[in-house]
Structures are given as structure tokens and as C-alpha cells.
Amino acid sequence: MNDIKSEKVNKFYRLWTTGLDNVLSGYIYDENNDLLPTRYIFSHYATLLENFLDSSIEELEKINLLSGIRGVGKTTLFAQIFYARKFVKINKGYQKIFTQDYEKIYLDVSRLHLQGITLNDFFGLYEEIKGFRFETLNKKLLILLDEVHYDKQWGLFLKTLFDRTKGHKNILVIATGSSALNIKINPDLARRAYLEELYPLKFTEYLMLKENKFPVKNLSDSLSTMILKSKNAMDLYESLNSQSSTVNSFFASLPLGTEEEFLNTGGFPFTLKTKNKQKIYESIGNVIEKLIGKDILMLKKFNSETLSKINDLLYLLANSDTINYENLCSSLEINRRTLTSLLDVLVISGILIKLRSYGGKYTKIRKTPKYLFISPSLRSAILEGICPVEIKGKILEDYCSLIFIKDFKKLCPRIEFMYDSSKKGADFVLKNEDREIVIEIGFNKENYGIKQIKETAKRIKNFSYGIIIGSDELELVEDKFIKLPLKYWLLI
């Protein structure tokens, strides 16, 4: 590094470290100077940090990548990890965090990029300032890299760092990126990193952050296990019924309309202090605009005319019960190849979830996939809260998709999520090895959607039982179907 660049990096380092407390204070304190609450995922990283300080992490855990769409709270999480001693309790098993001295550095890589400084440049100088080499580092060092994808060579940098520190466990790197594609497919980090994703809020997290109301311990895992692993519908009904008093008691203390408010506006932490719905929709709209203007451009090069179609595409998806490629191409005045590219990049960037049609390989390819939003708040914001009756069920489908990928995938890693594309088919088919569970959103449907489940049950190979979400009471129907009140689903 030449003297001019070295001086530039040194100046940035001094200014950055001097002002860091002020930069991060807004992410750890509220307007009353009280510590902001943590999300569930914080305990995962607090445990990781504790294990790191105890030298009990695995080699693969030394490099951690955290992806997720904008607005889900990645920077807030980083600030809480950086000031972990303020957020953990020593009596909860975090002794090392309190008692062990360790080095730590937090960097906003977008700020480095703005100054024309690479990660390699910065940490070359950092080694000089601290008087060590990564190969022989003899003190614990925590490195937090926010928006790491702004450095074009970030993957190579982290690969090199991993290789340089193979001889010890004195380094822990956690890096975030809004761009899921750059995080997930970077070839330099294959077999060298652990990947985690931060999703929009679930209902229980929403209550925890907004109302300081904590969920019933272990209830979410219990409900997931019941739904996915019951022997039959009777077994599922009895298991769910055993939790009815717990579920009803929990909801009895909530204000009326809490569930609807969450589904419409509660998916993102930054909206929780805002009461004006229109301002919330505008804020979520700004997240979408930044995702299009920054993240999607980094994922794939589209011309300005194609980029301008994304908002219209999202509106058409948000306002449609089913989609048709030909109709979308006609409405947007684009060809099918461009439409497919736009849909793919919206899925990879994390805003949409893609579900294939149930059936064999040929059927999955031939039938149009179903596209759902990663949070129902996204759909509501795009429609500015004006949802036609036929779209209200889609908001619950969005929330189901979040539960599928966040909770059900964790419990059953090999599970597949599909939908029945036939005319009267059910909303979801969950396939886990030799078991297939059919789920239908029952609101505004005759007989609460049992007809749809029966139609789908005829066509699938290993039908186990059907679940209709949206009834007033928990009910077993014909020994094959469960009518499930929404409140059970919200507590997963």
C-alpha cells in the first residue's frame, strides 16, 4: 500500500473509531434512552460469541454470513452484538462475555466503499496499528462487517482470512448483506462459512418488541411439531386441544384488532413506533425502492426501462389471487424471458417466495409457480392497505410462507412446500418424506375450505390430514380434517 493510500485508510480508521459510539447509539437505545429489545436471533449470536470466547466453536463457525432484505434489523442486531454486555445476563450462561477481554471492531462496508477503501486495504493497516498478524493472532478478535457486499472482493477477502487463521480459533467474523444472492452464491466461501438469514417479524416477535409481551415458552416448537409430525388428524386434534386453554389465555390479554394490525403493518421492526398507517406504508415502500435501486442492480444488470417495470410487477402480484405469465407479459409489455428474470431476482433478493405446483417433475415445470411475499406487510404496503376481499386470504398465505421457511424448515430440513394448481386445489401441500399435509386458508370460502382440501387429497399420494386455517373454534371433521383458529397459527 502506498503512502497516500495508507494515510487515507489511517484517517478513516481514526475518524470511524472515534465516532463509533455515536453512530451505534441510535441502534441500541430508544427515545427514552432505554435499551431496545432484542429479536430471537440475538440469543443465537450471543451464544456463538460466548462459545467463541470459550474456544469451543467449530472451524466453519469462524465466518458467519447473515442475509435478509432491508429493514429487518440487521444493523440493530450488529449494534447489540457489539455491545453484548449491555444485552446479556451473566446468570444466563454468558460468563465469558462479561469476564474475558477481547478486541472487537464494527465496520459499515458501504462507508469504506464510499471512500474508495477495500477490506483488504483496511485490515492491512489494522494489522499494523494493532501489531499482529492474522496467522499468529493470540487474542480474541470479533469482526462485524455490515453490508459487506459493497466490497466487490468481499468473498475473496473472507476466504483468505479463513485460510490465514486455520491454525487457531481467535477470530470470529459476522458479515451482513442485504443482497441474498451475493451472500448465498459467492464461490470463494464454499465450505468456509456458516449462513443464517434474518426474516421479517413473526407475530410473537411483534408482540415482544411492540408490547413487551413474551410468548409462552416452547409453545411455538410444540405447535410446529404437532402440525408436522402427528400420526393422524385425531392425534393432531388432541394435541392441539391440550393447548387450547394456553392459547386462549394468551389472546385474552391482547387488544382487539392486534392480529389484523400485525398482518397489515407489523412485519418490520422500524414500523413499530409509528401509529399512522399511511406513514408505515410509505416507509415500507421506501424499503422496496432501495431494494430495487441498489440491491437488485447488484444482483443483475437490468436497463432502466426494465427496472421501471418492477413496481408494476409487484403491484400486479400483490393484487392477484393467481398469476398468469402471458397476462403479466402483456400488462407489463415485456417478454417472458425478462419476466422470468425479474421474478427470479425478486425471489433471490428475498422479497418473494416461490412455490412450485404439486406433481411430478414435468408438472412442476409446466405449471405456473405461486409467488408470495416474505411478509404480509409488504403486500399491504404495495396496495396501500386497500385489499379486495379475494386478496385478504393471500395476506395469510404470505404469513404461512414465512412460517414454512423459518420454522417448519428448521424442524424438518427436507420438507417441500408446494401448492395445488388445479382449479379447486388447496393453497399448500407440505411434503415431508412419506407424509403429505394439505393446508387451506379458509376465510371467505364455503365450508371453510374443506372442499379444496378434499379435491387435493384425491390427487396426492400420501395424504396424512388436512388443516383449514381460519375457523372460530378448533374442530375435527370426518377424522381427516382439522379446522384451526388463526390464533394457534400465529403462536408458532
N, C-alpha and C positions, 0 to 999 in steps of 0.2 A: 504494500500500500504506500503510495507516495505521500510526501509531507502535507500537501494541500488537502488530500482526502482524509488523511489521519487527523488533521486539525478540525476538519468538518465533522467527522464522526465524534471526536472528543468533545466538541462544543455541544453537539446534540445530546450526548450522554449526560453531560453536566446539567444542561437545562432540563432534560427529561427527569432525571432522578431528583432534582431539586423541587420540581413542581408536581411530582407523582401523587403525593398525599392529597393535594388539592384536586387533581384530576379524578381520583378514585372516590373521594369522599361523597360525591353525589350518587354513587352507586351502592354505598353501604348504609347511608343514613337517609331517613325521610325528612320532611319539612320541620318536624318537631325534634330533630336531632336524635331520634331513636333508631336503633339498628333495624334495617329492613329484614323481613322474614326470608328464610331460605326455601328453595324448592327441594323436592325429594332428592334430586340428583346430587345436591351438595353433600349429603352424607356419604355417597359413593366416593367422591373425590377427597373428602376428609379422611375416610378410611384408607384410601390409596396413599395420601400424604403420610398418615401415621405409619403405614407399612413400609413406606419408602424410608422414613427416618429410622425405622427398626431394621432396615436392610433385609426385609422379608418379601420384597416384590420380585416378580418373575422378570426375566430379561425382556420379554415382549412388552411389559408394562412400563418400561422406561420412557417410551414415546407414546403419548396419548393424543388422539385426534378427536375433536368434538365438532360435529357439524350440526346444522339446523338453520332454518330460514330466519331472516331478520326479525327482530322484535321478540324473540322467545326468551331473552335474558342471558345470553352468553357472556356479555361483558360484566353484568352484575354478578354472575357466578364467579368469574375470574377475580373480581374485586374481593368477594367473600373468601375465596381460596387464599388470596394474597394476605388478607388479614384474618386468617383462620382462627387465631387465638381469641378473636372477639366473638366468634360464632359457634365454637365447640365448647363442650364442658369436660373438664378433666375426669369427672366421675362417670362419663360415658365411654371411657376406654381410650381417650386421646391424650395420654400422659406425655408421649414423645413430642407432640406438637407444642406443649407448654414448657417442657423441660429441656429440650435439645436445641442448641443454637444451630441455625442453618442459614445459608445465603439464599436470597430469592431476588428475582428480577421479573418485572412485568413490562412487556413491550406491546404497543399498538403498531403493528407492522405497516398499517396504512400510513402512519406518520413517518415511518422510516422511508417508505416508498416516495412520499411527497418530497422528501429531502434528497432523493436520489441515492440513498444508502441501502446496501443489501444486508441481509442477515449475516452473510459471510464477512462483510466488512465490519459490521458492528461487533460481532463476537471475537473477531481477530483482535480488535482493540480491547475488548472486555478482558480477554486473557492477559493482555499486557498490564492493564490497570490493576487487576486483582493478583497478578503474579503467579499464575498457574497455567498448566496445560491440561486440556480435557483428558488426555490419555492417562495422566497421573494425578488427577483431581483427588484430594484426600479429605475434602469437606463436602457435606451435603449441599447440593445446589438445585433449587427449584426454578425452572424457567417457564414463564407463562407468555405465550405468543398469541395475541389476539389478531384476528383477520389475517392469518398467516399467508393466505393465497395471494395477497398483494405483492409478495416477492415471487417473481417468476421461477426462481430456482429453489423454492422452499422445500420441495420434496428431496432434492439432491442434498440440500443443506442438512436436513434432519437425518437422512440416510448416512451421510458422512459422520454426523455427530454420534449416531448409534454405533457405527463401526469404530469410532475413536474411543468410545467408552466401554467397549466389550470387557475390559479387564476389571471393571468394578461396578458397584451399584450406588454411586454417589451423585447421580444426575436423574432428575425427573423432569420431563418436558410435557406440558399440556398445551396444545395448539388448537385454536378455533378457526373455522371458516364458514362464512355464510353460503358459499358455493358447495353444495353436496357433491357435485361431480368432481371438482378439483381435489376434494378430500378423499373420495372413495376410489378413484381410478388411478391415482398417481403411482406409476410403476416403480419409482425409486423406493417406495416404502413397503413394497410387498414383503410380508413375513417379518417386518421390523416395527410394526406399530399396532396399537390397540385402538379400535374405532368405537365411539359412542355417539349417540345422536340425542339432541335436546329438542323435544317436541313442544307444541303449544300446550296450554294448561288443560288438565283434566278437571272434572267438576270438584273433586276432593281437594286438589291443589288450589283451585279458585277460592273455595271457602276458607282454606287455610291462610291464603295471602290477603284476601279481602276482609274476612270476618273474624280471623283468628280462631276459627272453629276447626279442630283437628279431627281426622277420620277415625273410625273405630279400628283399633289395632288388628291387623291381619285379616280384616274383612274383605278387602279387595282381592287378595290372593285366594281366599276361601271361595268367593263367588266365582272367580275365574276357573278354579279347579272344578267346582260343581258343574259349570256350564260346559266345560270341555271334556270332563272325564267321568261323568255319571254313567252308570250301566245302562239306564233306560230312562224314559220320561218320568216314570213313577219315582225312581231313585232321585232324579233331579228335583222333582216337586217336593219330596220330603226333605231334601237337603235345604232347598230354598225356604221352605216353610219354617224350618227350625230357626231361621234368621229373621223371620218376619217382625218379631217384636223389636229387635235391634234396629232394623231398617226403619220401621215406623216411628220409633222413638227418636231416631236421629233427625228425620224430616219434620217431626212435630215442632222442633225448636227453630225452624227456618222461616223467614218471612215469606208470605205468599208471593209467587212470581219469581222466586230465586232461580228455579230451573230454567225458565224461559229467558231470564236476563243473562244467565251464563251462556246458553246456547247462542244467543244473538250477539253478545258483546264481550264475553268473558274469556276468550281464548288466549289473550296476550297480557302479560304482566303490566305493561306500560299503560293499559287502559283502566286499571282497577281504581284509580283515584279520580277518574273522570265520570261525572254523572250525566252529562249531556250526550245522548246517543249519537247525534249528528257529528259531534267532535270526535267521538270514538271511531265512527265510520271513516271520517276524514283521516284520522291517524293511521288506521289500518290500510287505507288507500295509499297513504304515503309509503308504507312498508312495501306495498305491491309495486309502486312506481320505482322505488330504489332497487327492488329485486330485478325489475325489467331493465332499468337503465344502467345497472352496474353488474350484478351477478350473472344475469343471463348473457350479457355481452361477453363476459369472461368465459362462459361455458361454450358458446357457439357464436360464430360471426354471422349475424343477420344484417341485411341492409336496413336503412331507416324506414322504408316503406313496409317491410315485413314486421319490424319491431312495433310499428304503429298499430298492427293488427292484434297484438296480444291482449290489450284491454278489451277489445271487442270479443275476442275469443273467450276470455274469462267470463264476460257478461253472458254470452250465449250458453256456456257450460253451467253457469250459476242459475240461469233462468230456464233450464231444460230438465224434464224428467228423464228423457232418454236422448241420446245423441245419434246423429246420422252423419257420416263423413261427407256424403255428397251435399247435403244441405248446408253443412258448415263451410265447405269449399265455395259453394255458390254465394252464401251470405257474405263471406269474407273476401271473395274474389281472389282466391289463391288456389294453387293446385294441391293435389293430395299429398305429394311428397313434402311440400312446405308445411302443410297442416300437420303431418306426422312428425316433422322435425320440431315444430312449435310445441306440440303435445309432449313429446319426449323430453324436451328441455324443461318444461314446467314440472314434469314428474321428477326429473333428476334434481332440479333445484329445490324440491321439497314442498312446493305449494299444492301439487296434485298427487293423488294416489290412483294407480291404475289397477283395475280388477279385470281379469280375463273371464270369458264366458266358460261355464262348466261344460265339460265334454272331452272328447279325445283331442289329440294334437291338431287334427285338421279343423275341428270345430273351433278351437281356441284361436286359431289364426284367422279363420273366415269371419267369425262374428266380431262385431264392433265391441271394443272394451268399454267398461264403465269407468268414468273418471269422477272421483270425489275429491273434495277439498280436505286438506290435512286438519283444518279446524272449521267448525260451522260458522265461526265469527267471520271468516274470510268470505263465505258465500253471502252472509247477511250484509257485510260492508259493501260488497260489489253491487248488491241490489238495493243498498241504502235503506235496509230494513223493510222494504216492500216486497214481501214474498207471497206470490199467489198460493191458493190453498193446495194445489197439486205439488208445490215445491216444499211445503213445510216438512213433509216426510224426508226430503233429501237432506235437510239440516241434521236430522237424526242419523241418516245414513253416513254423513260426514263424521259425526261423532263416533259411530260404530267403527269406522275405518281407523280412527285414532286408537281405539281400544284394541282392535285387532293387531296392529303393528307394534304397539307399545307394550301391551300386557299379554295378549294371547301368544304372540310370537316368542316372548320371553319364557312362557310356561311350556310351550310346545314348539321348539325351533323349526321343525319340519312341516308345520301346518301350512296349508294353502288356503287362500281366500279368493273366492270366485263369486260369480252371480249367474243366475239362470236367465239367459237372453230370450227364451221363448215368450210368447205373447202374454201368458198369465203366470210367468215364472216368478219365483221368490227373489227377494233382494240379495240374499247372500247364501252361499254354500261353503261351509267350512270343512275341509278335508284334512284329516289327521290320521295317516296310515290307513287302517281299515275301517275308520269311523267317519261318517259324514253327517253334519248337523246343518239343518236348514233354518235360516233366520229371516223373519219378515218384519218390517216396520208396519205396525197395524193401524196407525192413525188414519182416519178418514177412509177406511176400507171396510167393505161389507164383511161381517163376521170376523172383524179384527184381523183379516189376512189369512185365515185358516185355508181358504180356497187356494191361495197362491202356494202355500206350503204343500198342500195335498198334490197339486199339479206337479210341483218339482219333485216331490217324494217318489212319484211314479217313474221318474226318468233317471234317478241316481242309483248307483249300485249298492251302496251300503248305508242306507238311511237309518240313522240312530233315533233321532227325535227332532221335532220342530219347536222353535221358540218364536212367539209373536210378541213383540215389544210394543207396549202402549196401552194395555188394559188397565182398568181401575183396580182390579184385585188379582192376586196370584191364583191361578186356576189350572187344573189338569183336565184336558179334553181328550176323550176317546183313548186314553192311555198312550197317546203318541205325541201330543202337543201340549206345550206349556204357554199359557197366557202370562206374560211377565210385565208387571208395572215398570214404568220407566225408572222409578226411584231405585230399584235394585241395580239396574244397568249403570246408573250414574255413580253408584258407590264402588264400582270396580276400580 
